[in-house]
Amino acid sequence: MTKFEQLVFSNHKLDVFVEKMPATGYQKLFFKLSNNDGSANSNTTISLKAIMDMGNMQHSSPAVQPAWNADMKMYEGAVVFTMPSGDYHWYLNITIGNETKQVLVNVASTPTKLTGSFKATNGDAYVISLVPGKAFTPGINDFTILVNRKKSMMEFPAADGLTIQFNPEMPSMSHGSPNNTDPVNIGNGYYRGKVNFTMSGDWRLHFKVSLHDELLLDDASLDITF
């Protein structure tokens, strides 16, 4: 874990840590909060919002608000960076009490599509993101995705209660795999399933998403390589 930033608030000091440097997709963030006297603080609300400044417009992206992780003795949260920085700029707005600090974040591109925004049949848009976990290997692997509904350019609430059918494909070899388990909702927009990778290489994860028997997305896909 790497210290990414240190912020000084009126009554607190906040150290921000990352497991890896920011890139497009789901980014875990960890926060160590201290009071002015140096004592640890585990019962304060930290609010997190990612902002992409494109000059003539701004938009946000999905975020998982920080919560206390007793095992790590830190707050743990996440944001989904939906595009690389490029000619534009990502900022993290971090709020404690009435104070907000802004952190510039350089978001690199990834070689595969780990998050995507997909237009639904009802006119809504949904962001589907692969949540980092254990490295994939040939065989049966657990995997988790986060699904958020785009309510506005600035609001991306977690999307619970969806039915998701899942099918992996290896495009370069023109085959799929058997014995996969569709991801099911475990709360807060997270869905967990199992994928059978019969070999290493390039894989495309296809998702069909429904809500109350209404088909929203016929084929939303993410790509990975391992």
TORRO-330482 format. One line per 10 residues: number of its first residue (from 1); their letters; for each residue x negated, y negated, z negated of N, C-alpha, C. Coordinates in steps of 0.1 Angstrom, whole numbers. Each point is the difference from the previous one (the first is absolute). Example, Ala and Ser with C-alpha at 12.3 -4.5 7.8 and 13.67 -1.06 7.14 Angstrom:
1	AS	-132:57:-78:9:-12:0:-9:-12:0 | 4:-11:7:-9:-11:0:8:-11:-8 $
//
This chain:
1	MTKFEQLVFS	-8:12:0:8:-12:0:-9:-12:0 | 4:-11:8:-8:-12:1:8:-12:-4 | -7:-9:-8:6:-12:-4:1:-9:13 | 12:-5:3:3:-7:12:1:-15:-3 | 5:-4:-12:2:-14:-3:1:-2:-15 | -3:-11:-5:2:-4:-14:8:-13:0 | 11:-1:-7:8:-12:-1:2:-4:-14 | -1:-13:-2:1:-6:-14:13:-8:0 | 9:5:-9:13:-7:-3:-2:-8:-13 | 11:-7:-4:-1:-8:-12:-2:8:-13 $
11	NHKLDVFVEK	6:12:0:0:8:-12:-6:14:3 | -4:2:12:-5:14:3:-11:-1:10 | -8:11:1:-9:3:10:4:13:7 | 0:-1:14:5:12:7:-11:5:10 | -4:12:-2:-10:7:10:8:9:9 | -2:-2:13:7:8:10:-9:10:6 | 4:12:0:-8:11:6:6:7:11 | -8:6:9:5:8:12:-7:13:0 | 7:10:5:-7:13:3:-9:-1:12 | 5:-7:10:-7:-2:13:3:-14:4 $
21	MPATGYQKLF	-8:-6:9:2:-13:5:13:-1:8 | 7:-11:0:13:-1:6:0:3:15 | 9:8:5:2:3:14:15:2:2 | 5:0:12:14:1:3:5:13:-6 | 12:-1:-6:7:11:-6:2:-3:-15 | 3:11:-7:2:-1:-15:-13:-2:-7 | 0:-10:-8:-13:-4:-8:3:0:-14 | -6:10:-8:1:0:-14:-8:-12:-6 | 6:-6:-11:-7:-10:-7:1:2:-15 | -11:-3:-7:0:2:-14:-4:-13:-7 $
31	FKLSNNDGSA	6:-2:-12:-2:-13:-7:-4:3:-14 | -11:-7:-5:-4:1:-14:3:-14:-5 | 9:-1:-10:5:-13:-5:-6:-2:-14 | -6:-11:-3:-5:-3:-13:5:-13:-5 | 2:-1:-13:4:-12:-6:-12:-9:-2 | 2:-13:-3:-11:-9:-1:-10:4:-11 | 4:8:-10:-9:4:-10:-8:13:3 | 3:4:13:-7:12:5:7:13:-2 | 11:0:-8:7:12:-3:8:5:13 | 2:13:1:8:5:11:15:-3:-1 $
41	NSNTTISLKA	6:-2:11:14:-3:1:8:10:8 | 10:7:-5:7:11:7:15:-3:1 | 4:-11:-4:15:-3:-1:4:-13:6 | -7:-4:11:3:-12:7:5:3:14 | 9:-7:5:5:2:14:-10:-7:10 | -5:8:9:-8:-5:11:8:1:13 | 2:-10:8:8:0:12:-10:-1:12 | 3:7:10:-9:1:12:8:-2:13 | -5:-8:9:6:-3:13:-11:-2:10 | 1:7:11:-9:-2:11:6:-9:10 $
51	IMDMGNMQHS	-8:-10:5:4:-10:10:-9:0:12 | 5:2:12:-7:-2:12:2:-14:6 | -10:-8:0:1:-13:6:-4:0:14 | 9:-2:9:-2:0:15:-1:-14:6 | -2:-10:-9:0:-14:5:14:-6:1 | 7:4:11:13:-6:2:11:8:-8 | -3:10:-6:10:8:-8:-8:9:-10 | 8:4:-10:-5:9:-10:10:12:-2 | -6:11:-4:9:11:-4:-7:8:-11 | 8:8:-7:-5:8:-11:-1:15:5 $
61	SPAVQPAWNA	0:9:-10:-1:14:4:4:8:-13 | 2:13:1:4:8:-12:-10:-1:-11 | 5:0:-13:-9:0:-11:6:8:-11 | -9:7:-8:4:7:-12:-5:-7:-12 | 9:-5:-8:-4:-9:-11:-8:7:-10 | -11:-6:-5:-9:7:-10:8:4:-12 | -4:12:-5:5:6:-12:-11:6:-8 | 1:0:-13:-11:5:-9:-2:15:2 | -12:4:3:-5:14:1:-8:3:-13 | 7:7:-9:-6:3:-13:-13:8:1 $
71	DMKMYEGAVV	0:9:10:-12:9:2:-12:-9:4 | 2:-9:9:-11:-8:6:-2:-13:-9 | 9:-3:-9:0:-12:-8:-2:-12:9 | 8:0:11:1:-11:9:14:-1:6 | 3:-11:6:13:-1:8:-3:5:14 | 10:7:5:-2:6:14:11:-5:9 | -3:-5:12:10:-4:9:-5:3:14 | 7:-6:10:-4:3:14:6:-11:9 | -6:-2:11:7:-8:11:-3:8:13 | 9:-2:10:-2:5:13:-4:-11:10 $
81	FTMPSGDYHW	-12:1:5:-4:-10:10:4:6:13 | 10:-7:7:6:5:12:-8:-3:13 | -10:-8:-2:-9:-4:12:-13:-4:-5 | -11:1:8:-13:-5:-4:0:-15:0 | -10:-6:-7:-1:-15:0:-2:-6:13 | -10:5:8:-3:-6:13:-1:-15:0 | 8:-7:8:-1:-15:0:8:-6:-11 | 7:8:-8:9:-5:-10:-6:3:-14 | 8:-3:-10:-5:2:-14:10:6:-9 | -4:10:-7:8:6:-11:-4:-6:-13 $
91	YLNITIGNET	10:-3:-8:-2:-5:-14:8:9:-10 | -5:2:-12:7:6:-11:4:-11:-9 | 13:-1:-3:4:-9:-10:2:8:-13 | -7:-3:-10:1:7:-13:5:-9:-10 | 11:4:-7:7:-9:-9:0:6:-14 | -4:-8:-10:2:4:-14:7:-12:-7 | 11:2:-6:8:-11:-5:4:-10:10 | -4:-13:-2:3:-10:9:-12:-4:10 | -10:8:-1:-12:-3:8:-2:10:11 | -3:-5:12:-3:8:12:-13:-3:5 $
101	KQVLVNVAST	-8:10:2:-13:-1:6:0:7:14 | -7:-6:10:0:6:13:-14:5:4 | 0:12:5:-13:6:4:0:3:15 | -10:-5:7:-2:4:14:-5:14:1 | 7:7:9:-4:15:2:-2:2:15 | -12:5:3:-4:3:14:4:15:2 | 11:2:8:5:13:3:-5:6:13 | -8:11:-1:-5:6:12:10:9:7 | -2:3:12:8:9:8:-4:14:-4 | 10:10:3:-3:14:-2:0:7:13 $
111	PTKLTGSFKA	-7:11:2:0:7:13:13:7:3 | 8:2:-10:13:7:3:11:-9:-6 | 13:3:3:11:-7:-4:5:6:-13 | -3:-7:-12:4:5:-13:12:-7:-5 | 5:-10:6:12:-7:-3:7:-5:12 | 13:-1:0:7:-5:12:13:-6:-3 | 5:-10:7:13:-6:-1:9:5:11 | 12:5:-3:8:7:10:14:-6:0 | 5:-4:11:14:-5:1:10:11:0 | 10:-2:-10:10:11:-2:12:-3:9 $
121	TNGDAYVISL	9:10:2:11:-1:8:11:-10:-6 | -1:-3:-12:9:-10:-6:-5:-14:0 | -11:-2:6:-6:-13:1:-10:-4:-10 | -1:8:-11:-10:-2:-10:-14:5:5 | -10:-3:-7:-14:5:3:-5:7:-13 | -7:10:2:-6:8:-11:-15:1:2 | -7:-2:-11:-15:2:0:-2:13:-7 | -7:9:7:-4:13:-5:-15:1:-1 | -5:3:-12:-15:0:-3:-4:13:-6 | -11:5:4:-6:12:-6:-8:-4:-12 $
131	VPGKAFTPGI	3:6:-12:-6:-3:-12:-13:8:-2 | -11:-6:-2:-13:7:-1:1:10:-12 | -6:12:3:-1:10:-11:-12:8:2 | 0:13:-3:-11:9:2:-3:1:15 | -12:1:3:-4:2:14:7:12:7 | 5:-2:12:7:11:6:-10:11:5 | 5:12:-1:-8:12:5:9:9:7 | -6:9:9:9:10:6:7:8:-10 | 13:2:3:9:8:-9:11:-9:-5 | 7:4:-11:11:-7:-6:-5:-12:-8 $
141	NDFTILVNRK	5:-12:3:-4:-12:-8:12:-7:-5 | -1:-5:-12:10:-10:-5:-2:-13:7 | 11:-7:2:-2:-14:5:12:-8:-5 | -3:-13:0:10:-10:-5:1:-12:9 | 12:-4:3:2:-13:8:8:-10:-8 | -2:-12:2:8:-11:-6:9:-6:12 | 13:-2:-3:9:-6:10:6:-12:-6 | -1:-11:7:5:-13:-4:9:-5:11 | 11:-7:-4:9:-6:10:-4:-15:1 | -1:-5:12:-3:-14:3:13:-8:-2 $
151	KSMMEFPAAD	2:-6:-12:12:-8:-2:-2:-14:6 | -12:-5:0:-3:-13:6:-15:0:2 | -5:-11:6:-14:-1:2:-8:0:-13 | 6:-2:-11:-7:-1:-13:5:11:-10 | 10:8:4:5:10:-10:0:14:7 | -6:9:-7:-1:14:5:3:9:-12 | 13:1:-4:4:9:-11:-3:15:3 | -2:8:-10:-2:14:2:13:6:5 | -1:10:9:12:6:6:2:14:-6 | 9:2:-9:3:13:-6:12:6:6 $
161	GLTIQFNPEM	3:13:-3:12:6:5:0:4:14 | -11:0:7:-1:4:14:-2:15:1 | 5:5:11:-3:14:4:-11:0:11 | -11:7:-2:-11:-1:10:-3:14:5 | 1:2:13:-5:12:6:-14:-2:6 | -8:10:-1:-14:-2:3:-6:11:9 | -8:-4:10:-6:9:9:-14:-5:4 | -11:8:-3:-13:-4:4:-3:6:14 | -9:-8:7:-4:4:13:-15:-3:2 | -6:9:7:-14:-3:4:-1:-4:15 $
171	PSMSHGSPNN	0:-13:3:2:-4:14:-11:5:9 | -13:1:-5:-10:5:9:1:14:4 | 7:8:-9:1:14:3:14:5:4 | 9:-10:0:14:2:4:7:11:-9 | -2:0:-13:7:9:-8:3:-6:-14 | 10:6:-7:3:-4:-13:-5:10:-11 | 8:1:-10:-4:10:-10:13:5:-8 | 0:12:-5:11:5:-8:-1:-3:-15 | 10:3:-7:0:0:-15:-3:-13:-6 | 6:-11:6:0:-13:-6:12:-2:-9 $
181	TDPVNIGNGY	-1:-10:-9:11:-3:-9:3:-15:1 | 13:-3:4:4:-13:2:-2:-9:-13 | -4:-12:1:-2:-8:-12:13:-4:-6 | 1:0:-13:12:-3:-8:-3:-12:-9 | 10:-8:-3:-1:-12:-8:-4:3:-14 | -11:-6:-5:-4:1:-14:2:-13:-8 | 6:-10:7:2:-13:-7:-9:-11:5 | 5:-12:-1:-7:-12:4:-5:0:14 | 7:6:9:-4:0:14:-10:11:4 | -4:8:-9:-9:11:2:7:13:4 $
191	YRGKVNFTMS	-6:7:10:5:13:5:-12:9:0 | 2:12:-5:-11:10:-1:4:13:7 | -9:5:9:2:13:7:-13:7:1 | 1:11:9:-12:8:2:-2:1:15 | -12:-1:5:-4:2:14:-10:11:2 | 2:8:10:-9:11:3:-9:-4:12 | -12:-3:-3:-10:-3:11:-7:13:3 | 3:5:12:-6:13:4:-15:-1:4 | -5:-13:2:-14:-2:3:-3:-15:-2 | -12:-3:-1:-4:-14:-1:1:-7:14 $
201	GDWRLHFKVS	1:-13:0:1:-8:13:10:-11:-1 | 6:-3:11:9:-11:0:15:5:-2 | 7:-6:-9:14:4:-2:9:-12:0 | 12:2:5:11:-10:0:11:5:-9 | 4:-8:-9:11:4:-9:13:-7:4 | 10:8:5:12:-5:5:11:0:-11 | 7:-11:-2:11:-1:-10:13:-4:6 | 10:7:-3:14:-3:3:7:-4:-12 | 5:-12:-1:5:-6:-12:15:-3:1 | 8:5:-10:14:-3:0:4:-5:-14 $
211	LHDELLLDDA	12:-7:0:6:-5:-12:15:3:0 | 4:8:-10:15:4:0:4:6:13 | -8:9:6:4:6:13:-1:-9:12 | -4:-12:-2:-2:-9:11:-15:0:4 | -3:4:13:-14:0:4:-5:-14:2 | -11:-3:-7:-6:-13:0:-12:0:10 | -8:9:-2:-13:1:9:-1:14:5 | 0:1:13:-1:13:7:-14:5:0 | -10:-9:2:-14:5:0:-9:-11:-4 | -3:-1:-13:-10:-9:-6:-12:8:-2 $
221	SLDITF	-12:-4:5:-12:8:-1:-12:-7:-6 | -8:7:-7:-13:-4:-5:-11:9:5 | -12:-5:1:-11:9:5:-11:0:-10 | -6:12:-1:-12:2:-8:-10:9:7 | -12:-1:-4:-11:9:5:-8:4:-12 | -3:13:-1:-10:5:-10:-8:11:5 $
//
